[in-house]
Amino acid sequence: MRLVSLNVSLPRTMTIRGQSVETGIFKTPVTGPQTVSILNVTGDGQADLTVHGGVDKAIYGYPVEHYPYWQDFLGRTNFTYGQFGENLTTEGLLEDAVHIGDQFRVGTAVLQVSQPRVPCFKLGIRMNDPRFLKPFLNSGRVGFYFRVLETGVVQAGDTIELVTPDPARISIVEVLRLYFADTDDLAGARRAADLPALAARWRDSFQERLELHDQES
């Protein structure tokens, strides 16, 4: 497993359909070592902090293996690393084998998987296709967010090492299934709600589902 590309962008303001939109989704590759802090990578920033960024979504990773799929899907060949707004373009980490709570060493930083990525309209802006969000989410090729357990320095080409697998072994694909598709799987929802490493908003959502079921039964 390795870090193919490290990508950053500070927020910029764009005019979309007559409206001003601030976004940091236009990531571009950077060379050389960069510092990873608790909230981001040097030179990177998130625009709307009510839905982006924060401790649970400090770093976004996306598998390079998905690039050919989306190029074929969209009929495009002009993708560059950072195309999906990811900080880390990774090789060897796929959603069915990456688990919530898994801890990885990248360079000298230690990152922990915290949640899947759910796209907002800004990904449609980035892809120049507002209809892209639904197939992106439905495909399961969504990537994953990390929280930073140990700050450090990373750069493209670094090895990505699994240092501590999470014992619950709930994959990104599984969490997506429980959240969006199999909403009646209460046993699965309970497992997710009890998962300490899952981002707080996701745990709260699963817990609310369980409480609503208890009230209705």
N, C-alpha and C positions, 0 to 999 in steps of 0.2 A: 504494500500500500504506500502511496506517495502523494505529495502535494504537487499537482501539475502546474497550478498557477495561483498566485496570490493577487487578489483584486480589491481595489478600494475606490471610493468616490465620496466627496463631500456633497451635501445636498445642493441642488440647483433648482431654480424656478423656471417652469415652462408654462406656456400658454396653450391650454387644451380646450378647444371649443369655446373660446372666449373667456375661459376661467384660468386663473393662476394656480398652478399645482407645484408644490415643492416636493422634490423626490431625490433620494440618494441611490436609486436603482441602477444608474448608469455606471457600473463598476468597470474599471479598466485595470489590466495587469500592471504590477510594479515589480521591479527587479531589486535584488539585494535584500538584506535582512531588515525586517520591520518588527516593531514592538507590538505585542498583544497585551492590551490592558484588560481590566475587568469588563469593560463595556464595548470595546471595539479594537480595530487595528489602527495603527498610526496612519493618518490621512483619510480615515473613513468616518462616515457619520450617517445617522438616520434622520429623516425629516420629521415625520409625525411620530413623536415618542409615545403617543397614547396607544399605538398599535404596532410600532416597530421598536427594535432595540430593547434596552434594559438588560438586566442580568441574565434572564432566561433566554434571551435572543441576541446575545452579544455578537455571535459569529454565525454566518450562514454557509453551509457546505452543500455543494451540488456535484454529483458524479459526472465525470467526463464521459462515461460510458453512454449517457443519455443524449449526448450531442448529435450523433448520427441519426437517432430516431426522430428527433425534432426537426432536423434539417430535411429529412425525407418527408415528414408530415407536412411541413410548411413549404416544401419545394424551394428551400434556400440553401446557399452555400457560403454565406457571408458572416457566419457566426464568429465571434471572438470570445476568448475566455472572459468570464464575468457576464456573459449574455443573459443569464437568468437572475442577475443581481447577487450572485454568490461572492462571498469573500474568498472561500477556499474551493477551487476546482480540484476535486479529488479523484484518485484512481484506486479501485479496489474496495470501495465502500458502497454497498447497494442497500436499498431500503428494506429488503427482506432479510438482510443479515446484520444490519445495524440496529442496536437495541437501545431503548430509552435507558439512560444511566451508564452506558458504556463509556469508559474513559480512555482517551487517546492522547499519546504524546506526539506533538508536532513541533519539530525544532526543540526548544527548551520549554515550551508551554504545554500545559495539560488541560485538555478540553473534555467536557462531559456532554453527551447527547441529551437534549432537554425536550424536544418536541419535533413533529413534522412541520413543514412549511405549508401554510394555507395562503394561496395567492390573493392579492388585492388587485384593484383595477390598474395599479401602476405597472404590473407585469404586462398587462395588455398594451400599455403605452410603450414599454421597452421593446416589445415584440412587434409593435405597429399593427396589432390585431386585437381589438377588444374582445373578440370571441375566443381568444386563446385560453382564458382562465378555466373554463369547464373541462376541455380535454386534458389540460395540464393536471388538474386535480384528479380527474377520473382515471388517469393513466397510472397513478401511484408513483410517478417519477417526479417527486416533489422536493427531494432533498431533505435536509434536517438542520436544526439549529443546535448550537453549542452554548453552554455557559463556560466561563473560564475559571477553572479551579486553581491553576497556577499560571501567573503571568510569565511571559518569556519572549523569545525572539524566534520568528519563523521566516522562511523564504521559500520560493518556488524550488522544487526539487527535493525538499525535505522528506525523509521517511515518515510515514504515519504508523505509529505502533500502538496496538491495543494493549494497554497496561492493566486495566481492571475491567473485565466484563461484568455487566450487571447481573446479579443472580436471578432476577425475575424473568429475564430473557423475553421481554415484550418488544417486538420489532416495530419499526416505523410503519410498516405495512399493516401490522395488527392494530396499532392505535388508530390509524386512518379508518380501518374497517369498523372498529367499535364506535368511532365518533360519527361517521357519516352513513354507514350502510346498515350494520346490524345493531340498531339502536335498542332492540329488545333483548340483546345479550347482556343480561344484568350481572351474571357472574363475571363476564369479561369487563364490564364497566366497573365492578367492584375491585377487580385486580388493578385496573388503571387508576382508580381513585386512591388506592392504597400505595401507589408507586411514588416513593419520595422524590425521585429524580425527575419525574414528569413536571413540566412547567406548571406553575400555580394555577393559571387560568384554565388549563386543560383539566387538572385534578378537580377544580371547583365545578366545572361543567359536568363531569362524570358524577360527582357527589350530588349535585342538584338533580340529575336524572334519577338517581337512586332514591333520593328523598321524595321526589314527586311520585315515583312508583309506590313507595310505602304509604303515602297519603291517599292514593287512589285505591289501594288494596284493602 
